[in-house]
Structures are given as C-alpha cells and as structure tokens.
Amino acid sequence: MKARYKYRIYPNPIQITKLNQLFGCCRYVWNQSLAYCNQLYIFGEKKPSYTDLTKQFITQAKRELLWLKDVASTPLQQ
C-alpha cells in the first residue's frame, strides 16, 4: 500500500525571500553543471563524476560567487 501526503505551507515574507534565494542558487548550479556535461557530450568526452562536479560547481564557485555562500550546501549538492 502506498501512502501519500499533501502539505501546504504559508511562509512569511522573510521565508519567501530565503526560499527564492535557495531555489535560485540551486537553479544556477544545476544549469551550469548541465551545460558543462552537455559540452563534454558534444565533444565525445566521458561524463564527469559526482565529486568532480561538486568540486567544480560548488566548492570552486563559492570562492568566486559570494552569494552562493548564503545558502546551505546540501540542496546545492542534491
């Protein structure tokens, strides 16, 4: 038997701002890593490992883009 749950949240304005910031950062990291993987695919190269992508698009990007430090790293890794 499968159970399903549906939740509704009512964030306040500060939480809405933080959620938008988090989702924007996740979207940026995802799009950058996807573009990189697509570029490798076009050139016929092997897909990079998870750790390589994490090092390049999260660890290294946090040094250059200070706004990525404002959010937790776990959602960015997932």
Buried (B, 14 or more C-beta within 10 A) or exposed (E): EEEEEEEEEEEEEEEEEBEEEBEEBBEBBEEBBEEBBEEEEEEEEEEBEEEEBBEBBBEEBBEEEEEBEEBEBEEBEE
